[in-house]
Amino acid sequence: MTSSNRPSREGFAKIKHMCDLTLEHGLGYAWVDTCCIDKSSSAELTESINSMFQWYRNAAECYVYLEDLPPHAPTGDRLTSCRWFSRGWTLQELLAPEKVKFYDMAWNYRGSKLDLIYAISQSTGIPSGVLQGHDALASCSVAKRMSWAAHRQTMRVEDMSYCLMGIFDVNMPLIYGEGAKAFRRLQEEIIKRNNDLSIFAWNTPQSREQQFLSPFATCSIRRQLGFYSIS
């Protein structure tokens, strides 16, 4: 990207606003996954994804830019219907940081995770105590934590497993191309650390059609937890 066309790119504007907020709030450093991870390096990508939950947890603040929230739209239910709340990778961004601040498409501040905790809890099914940091993630069963991801989406099938590693405090190598096998490996790593039998309420898809549906919901609990689609 040349210096002449850089400011005209949409991603540049988002990064610039985020850096402006960082300076405004007296912080010395900013991190953005879209430009701070060299995705051409499998080693760096693996290390980053395995470390990401802890990075968010250690962050002083996490800024969420809701590009589909108009400036004059009401907060509350309208905010939680934004695409950010349906993406797989953003689940850890919601859970891990102590402070999460939401901004609409014009970069107007719309409130913090704590300000909006009731609406967020109702929309996501995540207990308010977990969102507030009063209750540990481990206080919720494996099945309960899996259900928080049941309606979320990722671009790649494997990422629906990889984005949950930090939520279950596990680490594993990334193998893009393995498809639904990623979830089986995730289950194995969870079982090594946790004897919660509710993990067996979840399974990987068996048919080709289900490859593009949730690898988590089995037939017996589809109606209760629902599916998400891979886009």
Kinemage of the C-alpha trace (Angstrom):
@kinemage 1
@onewidth
@group {chain A} dominant
@subgroup {mainchain}
@vectorlist {calphas} color= white
{ca met a 1} P 0.000 0.000 0.000
{ca thr a 2} L 1.481 3.365 -0.979
{ca ser a 3} L 1.366 6.437 1.265
{ca ser a 4} L -0.825 8.242 -1.289
{ca asn a 5} L -3.743 5.766 -1.239
{ca arg a 6} L -3.448 4.561 2.358
{ca pro a 7} L -5.818 7.166 3.955
{ca ser a 8} L -8.564 6.369 1.427
{ca arg a 9} L -8.812 2.740 2.431
{ca glu a 10} L -11.676 1.796 4.784
{ca gly a 11} L -9.459 -0.294 7.053
{ca phe a 12} L -7.027 2.590 7.499
{ca ala a 13} L -9.783 4.867 8.830
{ca lys a 14} L -10.777 2.272 11.425
{ca ile a 15} L -7.193 1.834 12.599
{ca lys a 16} L -6.659 5.607 12.762
{ca his a 17} L -9.775 6.135 14.892
{ca met a 18} L -8.705 3.333 17.191
{ca cys a 19} L -5.250 4.904 17.610
{ca asp a 20} L -6.853 8.298 18.300
{ca leu a 21} L -8.942 6.723 21.067
{ca thr a 22} L -5.857 5.045 22.476
{ca leu a 23} L -4.056 8.389 22.752
{ca glu a 24} L -7.172 10.139 24.068
{ca his a 25} L -7.427 7.614 26.887
{ca gly a 26} L -3.754 7.944 27.808
{ca leu a 27} L -2.653 4.519 26.582
{ca gly a 28} L 0.750 3.939 25.028
{ca tyr a 29} L 0.086 1.043 22.675
{ca ala a 30} L -2.654 -0.253 20.392
{ca trp a 31} L -3.129 -3.701 18.831
{ca val a 32} L -5.338 -4.629 15.878
{ca asp a 33} L -5.515 -8.228 14.706
{ca thr a 34} L -5.967 -7.271 11.049
{ca cys a 35} L -2.550 -5.635 10.834
{ca cys a 36} L -0.611 -6.903 13.859
{ca ile a 37} L -0.511 -10.585 12.862
{ca asp a 38} L 1.559 -11.791 9.928
{ca lys a 39} L -0.867 -14.366 8.549
{ca ser a 40} L 1.656 -15.482 5.956
{ca ser a 41} L 3.664 -17.022 8.812
{ca ser a 42} L 2.000 -20.181 10.121
{ca ala a 43} L 4.174 -20.057 13.247
{ca glu a 44} L 3.158 -16.486 14.084
{ca leu a 45} L -0.495 -17.172 13.295
{ca thr a 46} L -0.535 -20.235 15.562
{ca glu a 47} L 1.182 -18.393 18.404
{ca ser a 48} L -1.133 -15.392 18.063
{ca ile a 49} L -4.370 -17.391 18.042
{ca asn a 50} L -3.219 -19.488 20.986
{ca ser a 51} L -2.292 -16.303 22.903
{ca met a 52} L -5.150 -14.041 21.820
{ca phe a 53} L -7.512 -14.700 24.721
{ca gln a 54} L -4.785 -13.799 27.211
{ca trp a 55} L -3.874 -10.697 25.228
{ca tyr a 56} L -7.476 -9.514 25.402
{ca arg a 57} L -7.613 -10.360 29.095
{ca asn a 58} L -4.509 -8.254 29.764
{ca ala a 59} L -5.727 -5.313 27.658
{ca ala a 60} L -6.467 -2.061 29.483
{ca glu a 61} L -9.444 -1.490 27.179
{ca cys a 62} L -11.019 -3.155 24.154
{ca tyr a 63} L -12.725 -0.933 21.558
{ca val a 64} L -15.537 -2.433 19.486
{ca tyr a 65} L -16.408 -0.659 16.238
{ca leu a 66} L -19.946 -1.543 15.135
{ca glu a 67} L -19.927 -0.678 11.442
{ca asp a 68} L -23.608 -1.595 11.055
{ca leu a 69} L -24.944 0.509 13.945
{ca pro a 70} L -26.242 3.861 12.593
{ca pro a 71} L -25.569 6.966 14.727
{ca his a 72} L -29.239 7.586 15.541
{ca ala a 73} L -30.236 3.961 16.133
{ca pro a 74} L -31.184 3.113 19.718
{ca thr a 75} L -28.686 1.200 21.793
{ca gly a 76} L -29.831 -1.952 23.641
{ca asp a 77} L -31.486 -4.481 21.334
{ca arg a 78} L -30.322 -2.698 18.174
{ca leu a 79} L -26.717 -2.851 19.336
{ca thr a 80} L -26.813 -6.557 20.156
{ca ser a 81} L -28.272 -7.342 16.724
{ca cys a 82} L -25.112 -6.026 15.063
{ca arg a 83} L -22.975 -8.504 13.136
{ca trp a 84} L -20.196 -8.274 15.757
{ca phe a 85} L -22.394 -10.281 18.130
{ca ser a 86} L -22.765 -13.093 15.584
{ca arg a 87} L -19.085 -13.650 14.777
{ca gly a 88} L -17.152 -16.514 16.316
{ca trp a 89} L -13.902 -14.662 16.953
{ca thr a 90} L -15.588 -11.805 18.804
{ca leu a 91} L -16.872 -14.052 21.591
{ca gln a 92} L -13.481 -13.967 23.304
{ca glu a 93} L -13.304 -10.214 22.703
{ca leu a 94} L -16.516 -9.882 24.707
{ca leu a 95} L -15.508 -12.269 27.507
{ca ala a 96} L -11.802 -11.742 28.093
{ca pro a 97} L -11.278 -7.959 28.597
{ca glu a 98} L -12.410 -6.284 31.770
{ca lys a 99} L -13.335 -3.110 29.872
{ca val a 100} L -15.112 -3.258 26.511
{ca lys a 101} L -16.338 -0.023 24.901
{ca phe a 102} L -18.759 0.092 21.971
{ca tyr a 103} L -18.771 2.674 19.161
{ca asp a 104} L -21.255 3.080 16.310
{ca met a 105} L -20.459 3.519 12.608
{ca ala a 106} L -19.717 7.247 13.168
{ca trp a 107} L -17.441 6.456 16.134
{ca asn a 108} L -19.890 7.785 18.695
{ca tyr a 109} L -19.469 6.119 22.089
{ca arg a 110} L -22.538 3.984 22.843
{ca gly a 111} L -21.637 2.506 26.222
{ca ser a 112} L -19.474 -0.124 27.887
{ca lys a 113} L -19.990 -3.825 28.432
{ca leu a 114} L -21.028 -3.052 32.010
{ca asp a 115} L -23.413 -0.270 30.916
{ca leu a 116} L -25.161 -2.656 28.513
{ca ile a 117} L -24.812 -5.820 30.535
{ca tyr a 118} L -28.518 -6.675 30.718
{ca ala a 119} L -29.080 -6.398 26.956
{ca ile a 120} L -25.870 -8.307 26.197
{ca ser a 121} L -26.667 -11.078 28.673
{ca gln a 122} L -30.202 -11.464 27.318
{ca ser a 123} L -28.983 -11.581 23.723
{ca thr a 124} L -25.986 -13.900 24.170
{ca gly a 125} L -27.163 -16.145 27.015
{ca ile a 126} L -23.974 -15.362 28.932
{ca pro a 127} L -24.649 -14.850 32.664
{ca ser a 128} L -24.151 -11.275 33.835
{ca gly a 129} L -21.772 -12.483 36.545
{ca val a 130} L -19.444 -13.873 33.868
{ca leu a 131} L -19.665 -10.681 31.800
{ca gln a 132} L -18.880 -8.614 34.889
{ca gly a 133} L -15.921 -10.808 35.760
{ca his a 134} L -17.429 -11.779 39.111
{ca asp a 135} L -17.810 -15.426 38.053
{ca ala a 136} L -15.049 -17.396 36.370
{ca leu a 137} L -15.624 -18.957 32.964
{ca ala a 138} L -14.865 -22.318 34.547
{ca ser a 139} L -17.919 -21.888 36.798
{ca cys a 140} L -20.056 -22.573 33.703
{ca ser a 141} L -20.258 -26.104 32.310
{ca val a 142} L -18.556 -27.016 29.054
{ca ala a 143} L -21.952 -27.392 27.366
{ca lys a 144} L -23.031 -23.957 28.586
{ca arg a 145} L -19.911 -22.308 27.200
{ca met a 146} L -20.344 -24.170 23.917
{ca ser a 147} L -23.911 -22.846 23.676
{ca trp a 148} L -22.608 -19.259 23.633
{ca ala a 149} L -21.015 -20.033 20.249
{ca ala a 150} L -23.941 -22.020 18.828
{ca his a 151} L -25.312 -19.163 16.712
{ca arg a 152} L -22.011 -17.528 15.803
{ca gln a 153} L -20.273 -17.633 12.436
{ca thr a 154} L -16.737 -17.872 11.062
{ca met a 155} L -15.418 -17.764 7.524
{ca arg a 156} L -13.695 -21.131 7.894
{ca val a 157} L -15.041 -24.294 9.519
{ca glu a 158} L -11.906 -24.826 11.604
{ca asp a 159} L -12.100 -21.342 13.114
{ca met a 160} L -15.275 -22.199 15.032
{ca ser a 161} L -13.076 -24.514 17.101
{ca tyr a 162} L -9.929 -22.393 17.143
{ca cys a 163} L -11.801 -19.308 18.394
{ca leu a 164} L -12.920 -21.244 21.491
{ca met a 165} L -9.492 -22.379 22.690
{ca gly a 166} L -9.017 -19.498 25.127
{ca ile a 167} L -12.547 -19.843 26.491
{ca phe a 168} L -11.692 -23.413 27.521
{ca asp a 169} L -8.087 -22.577 28.465
{ca val a 170} L -6.575 -25.042 26.001
{ca asn a 171} L -3.855 -24.800 23.360
{ca met a 172} L -3.423 -26.750 20.162
{ca pro a 173} L -1.764 -26.347 16.737
{ca leu a 174} L -3.761 -24.961 13.816
{ca ile a 175} L -4.342 -27.261 10.850
{ca tyr a 176} L -6.380 -25.452 8.226
{ca gly a 177} L -7.959 -27.947 5.880
{ca glu a 178} L -8.841 -30.441 8.629
{ca gly a 179} L -12.465 -29.302 8.682
{ca ala a 180} L -14.627 -30.770 11.454
{ca lys a 181} L -11.644 -32.679 12.856
{ca ala a 182} L -10.662 -29.433 14.533
{ca phe a 183} L -13.614 -29.779 16.881
{ca arg a 184} L -12.664 -33.345 17.784
{ca arg a 185} L -9.180 -32.148 18.685
{ca leu a 186} L -10.695 -29.341 20.737
{ca gln a 187} L -12.843 -31.861 22.613
{ca glu a 188} L -9.784 -34.009 23.328
{ca glu a 189} L -7.870 -31.045 24.742
{ca ile a 190} L -10.827 -30.004 26.906
{ca ile a 191} L -11.200 -33.563 28.256
{ca lys a 192} L -7.521 -33.567 29.264
{ca arg a 193} L -8.164 -30.575 31.525
{ca asn a 194} L -11.773 -31.074 32.561
{ca asn a 195} L -13.897 -34.054 33.600
{ca asp a 196} L -17.161 -32.235 32.876
{ca leu a 197} L -19.307 -34.853 31.129
{ca ser a 198} L -21.521 -32.206 29.526
{ca ile a 199} L -18.925 -32.027 26.736
{ca phe a 200} L -20.501 -35.194 25.319
{ca ala a 201} L -23.690 -33.258 24.581
{ca trp a 202} L -21.822 -31.855 21.572
{ca asn a 203} L -20.660 -33.576 18.442
{ca thr a 204} L -19.219 -32.917 14.999
{ca pro a 205} L -21.403 -33.004 11.867
{ca gln a 206} L -21.735 -36.352 10.140
{ca ser a 207} L -23.081 -35.407 6.707
{ca arg a 208} L -21.629 -33.220 3.981
{ca glu a 209} L -24.578 -30.853 4.326
{ca gln a 210} L -23.804 -30.337 7.991
{ca gln a 211} L -20.235 -29.312 7.193
{ca phe a 212} L -21.658 -25.834 6.765
{ca leu a 213} L -23.756 -25.945 9.927
{ca ser a 214} L -22.827 -25.935 13.570
{ca pro a 215} L -20.293 -28.610 14.479
{ca phe a 216} L -21.616 -28.337 18.013
{ca ala a 217} L -25.353 -29.033 18.052
{ca thr a 218} L -26.433 -32.666 17.943
{ca cys a 219} L -29.871 -33.775 16.797
{ca ser a 220} L -31.128 -34.110 20.359
{ca ile a 221} L -30.401 -30.505 21.263
{ca arg a 222} L -30.865 -28.670 17.952
{ca arg a 223} L -34.151 -27.115 18.987
{ca gln a 224} L -32.760 -25.992 22.321
{ca leu a 225} L -29.484 -24.462 21.158
{ca gly a 226} L -29.948 -23.978 17.418
{ca phe a 227} L -27.450 -23.872 14.564
{ca tyr a 228} L -25.112 -21.250 13.204
{ca ser a 229} L -24.053 -21.185 9.572
{ca ile a 230} L -20.562 -20.920 8.194
{ca ser a 231} L -20.342 -17.938 5.857
